Amino acid sequence: MRKITILILSVLFFIPNLYGYFSNNRSCSAFMNQCEGEGDKSPVLGQLIIEGASFFLQSNSDYQLFLKKIELSDIYGLNHVELQNIIDKVIENIEFTNLKYYEIWQTSKILDYDPTVLEKLSQFDYFSYQVNNNLNTSIFQQVTSLLKSGDIRCVYEKFYMETGEILNGLNLIKISIESNTIPEIAKCWRLNQLYLELALFGQYVSEVFFAIEK
């Protein structure tokens, strides 16, 4: 089993191109030579973004499970130990996301932009893409503003800052659970809104970068 695991990791390690799909993926192409695997060298931006996306998606998934347990509490009651275990996992993965996006943001500051990709971003028909795919207007406008101006570093900064905001909200909910009380539902709503809006923002960024590569 150990040999199989090592083989799988080795294959993944030497994949020449890094993609991912759901959160800021391919935005690495805005920087020179940052979407290609480089063997045993330091991780390129593309790999860091995939890792950050995986932590974020897992945290969001675990938070939805947490909300499910709260939803069913009027019928089955609350298992506070179970809720504590779930919220701990939610927090752990958003902490990893936050740390990973700090690394992504800081790494991007020392990288050179690819002028060809920035030109494609500036010329992309954002309005038609939004209408044809029925995207959320306010969120896609945020994406448009950053990508059209070629400010990809601010995309990463936004993810870092807003995952930090989510983390703060989760820690408040954790305090409620540890005191054996139900967290304020309004706080759960707002935190869910933050997750969903940030998830859409990251997805829309990915969509644009995949679209300009066609």
Phi, psi and omega in degrees: 000319180297321180294321180295316180299316179297320179297315180298315179297323180295319179297314180297324184294330184254014174297127187291329181235137181253126183245273192076166192222335199245355181205096178066014183292148184070358172295341176300336181292345177288348179245153184293122172058043183243010177244013182241136178296145184230040174060236186267012177281174180302146181303134175281169185302321181303319179291318180299321180294319177297317179297317178298319179297319182295319178294318181295314180298321179292318179297316179297319179298315179294326178293322176297324175295319177301314179297324178299317179295321177295319180302321184273358188295329179293337180267312189251356184080178182251134171260099188293328177295316178298316180297321178298318179296319181293312184294330176297320179292319178302312182294317181302315183285329177284331174296316177298319178299313182298315178295319181295321181285335172295317178297316179299313182299312181293321179298319183296335182294337183255008181259153177270136175290152174267111185298330179295317180291320178298324177295318178298319180295321181289332182264354183296142180273084183294320183298312180297321180296318180298313182294313183296332183251007175053050182278155176299121189297309186295320181289318181292331176295324176296316179298314180302314182302317183284316185285322181297326179273356179074024182264069185288329179300326179291334174299314181290322177298317179301315180296320179296312183294318185281331172291331173294321177295319176298317180300317179299318179295321179295322180295327176292320177295321179300321179299318178297315181296319181293337177266013177060037175237156177283129178297153178303128182298325179299323178292323177295319178300310184296322179292321176297322178298317178300314178302310186292320180293319179291324177298316178294320178302310180297322179294317181296323175300313178301315183301316181297316182293324175292324182294321183284349178270351182290000000 
